[in-house]
Amino acid sequence: MNSINAVMHQSKYSKAPHPVFTIDGVALDQWIKGVIYTQSGEDDTEGLVPAQGWLIDDEQQKHAWQLLAPLPEDCSTVVPLLICPDDMDLSCTVAVVEQVVRGEKLIWERFGRAVDLINGVVTAVAWNLHVQRAEFSRLQFEEACAEFKRLTEHEWA
């Protein structure tokens, strides 16, 4: 099982530390590789920033937080996780995860790039062919989300 935490971290293109999720101690934008590519075929995932906290549209921000919250029953949800720090919206570069709830486990089953949106909701995803997944205890995930929200609201200026 993986560990997930929320910490302050300075991403590649940010000017100051901000809240990020870490998986097994590695910042999420560095942990997921090969999700977002430049036109020349280079991995451009590193440097993306969390959708939760960075989205400038209030409705998109609300949806990003709601989608991150695990549902009480066995199901899956597509969650926007990382966005381009220049645009700060869901219209440009968006890394998503298929988040699966199985009892007391929460699994980030696969990662991909959003390719279509309707009213701020991701409707189509180009899934990453590199199989990378993470499995957390639901309790630890919920604690990490609560800490992420606290850091976003009280520590990040």
N, C-alpha and C positions, 0 to 999 in steps of 0.2 A: 504494500500500500504506500502511496506517496504522501508527502506532507505538503500542506498549503498554508501560507501565511500572508499577511498584509504588512508591508513595510514602506518606509520612505526610501526612494531610490531616484537617481537622476538618469533618465533615459538618454540615449545617444544624441538626440536633437533638442532636448529640453534645456531650459536655462537654469532650472533649479530642481531640487528633489521634489517628488510628488508621490502619492500613494500608488503602489503596484502590488500585484499578487506575485508571490514567489512559489515555485514548485521545487521541492527538495533543495531549497536555498538559492535557486536561480531565478532571476527576474523573468516573468512570463514572456516578454518580447524576445528574450535570448533563449528561453527553453523551447519554444515552438519554432522550429526552423522549417523553411521551405513552404510557407503558406502564402506569402506575398512575394511576387517576383517583379523586377523591373522589366522593361521591354527588351533589354539585352539578355534576360534570363538569369540575372543575379538575384539571390535571396535578399529581399528588402524588408523582412519582418522586423529585424532589430531596429529599434528607434520608434516603433509605433507606441502609442500611449493608451491607457485604459479608456474605454468608452465611458465607463462609470466615472463621472467627475469631469471629463473633458468635453463632453458634448455640449454645444452652446444652445441648442434648441431644447427648451424645457420639456416638451412632450417626448422627444427622443430620449432625453436623459431619464425621464420617468419610466419609459418602456425598458431601457437598458437595465435599470435597477430591478424592475419587476421580473424581467426574464431571467436574471441571475439568481433570484430567490428560488430554491428548489420547491417543487410541488410536493404535496403529501403522499402521492401515490406513484406507482411505477409508471413512468412515462419518459419522453424525451422532449427537449426544448432546444431550439437554435438560439444561442445567446451571442450578441455582439460583444466581443472582448476588447479588441484593440482597434484604434483608428489612427489616421494620419494626424500628427500634431499641427499641421498647417491649416487644414480645413475644419477640423473639430466638428464634423458632422458625418452622417452615414452615406453621403453621396459619393465619396471618393474611395479610399482604401479602408476596408473593414475586414478584420480577421474575426471569424466566428468559431464557436465550438458547438458540437452536439452534446448537450448535457443530459445525462441519463440518470434517473433516480431508480435504484433497486434496493428497496428496504432501507437499511441503515447505511447504505453506500451511495456515494455520488460519483459518477464516472464522467470524465471528459473523454468521450468515446472517439471523436475525430475532430480535426481542425480543418478549416477551409477559408475561402475568400468569398465574401458576399458579391454576387454578380447582378442581383436585382432586388429592388425594394418597392413596396407599395405602402404609402402613408407612413414611412419610417420603420416598417417591419420588413425584415429580410425574408424574401420569398424564393430565392434561388441561391445555391451555393456551389462553387467549384471546390469539391473536397480534395484535400491534399492526398496524394498517392502514398506519401511516406506515412506509414502507420505509426502514429504516436498517440498514446493515450495516458491518462492519469486517473488514478482511483483514490478517493479520499473517504474518510469516515464522514458521514453527514454532519455530525456534531462539530468536527474540526472545520469543515467547510463553512458552516453557519457562523462559527466563531471568527474565522478569517474574514467573512463578509461583513460582520459587525465591526471588526477592527478597521477594515477598509473604509467603511462609511464614516467611522469616527475620525480617522485620519483625514478624509476628504473634507469633513465639516469643521474640524477643530485645529488641525495641524498645518494644513496646506494653505498657504496664503497666495 
